[in-house]
C-alpha cells in the first residue's frame, strides 16, 4: 500500500469536520513547500549571478567620481 493510499484510508475514518481541518492543513503544507521552493530558486539565482564577481577587474576607482554628496 502506498503512502497516499494510507493517508486516504485514515482520512476517510475521520469525522467530516476533521477532514476539513486535514484539508486546510494539506493546503497550508503545499503553500509552505511552494514558498520554500521559490526561496531556494531565489538563493540559487543570486548565488549564480554573484559567482566569481570578486575575480572581475575593477572598472572604476575613487578618482572617477566627479560629484560627491555630503
Number of C-alpha atoms within 10 A of each C-alpha: 5 7 8 9 10 10 10 11 11 11 16 11 10 12 9 11 9 13 15 13 11 14 13 12 12 12 12 12 12 12 12 12 12 12 12 12 12 12 12 11 12 12 12 12 12 10 11 11 10 10 10 9 9 8 7 7 7 7 6 8 7 6 6 8 8 6 6 5 3 3
